Amino acid sequence: MKEPLKGKTAIVTGASSGIGRATALALARDGAAVVIHARRKNRLDELAAEIAAAGGKALAVKGDPAVTGDIDSLLDQALGWEGGGKKLDIVVVNAGR
């Protein structure tokens, strides 16, 4: 299987459903380690488990993109995550108001 994004780390906001979820799955399928962010933690956990079951890496981070502290926490966790290589290569801002 080709993995053109192997070694890359991506953040996807609004990843609990719809386009964000589909984007996270596609990035993981292409080899990226994916940090998924949304307000619904149970859906993030389900998505992270689905990505892991397919052989990918995902870190679920609950938060609201409209809250500055939540974005700060997202970035801290993403950059501190061992599974992601401690860097960000791709950011998909799919949530907001």
Salt bridges, closest charged atoms under 4 A:
GLU3 OE1 - LYS6 NZ 3.63
ASP45 OD1 - LYS41 NZ 2.79
GLU50 OE1 - ARG21 NH2 2.39
ASP64 OD2 - ARG97 NH2 3.19
GLU82 OE2 - LYS86 NZ 3.12
ASP89 OD2 - LYS87 NZ 2.66
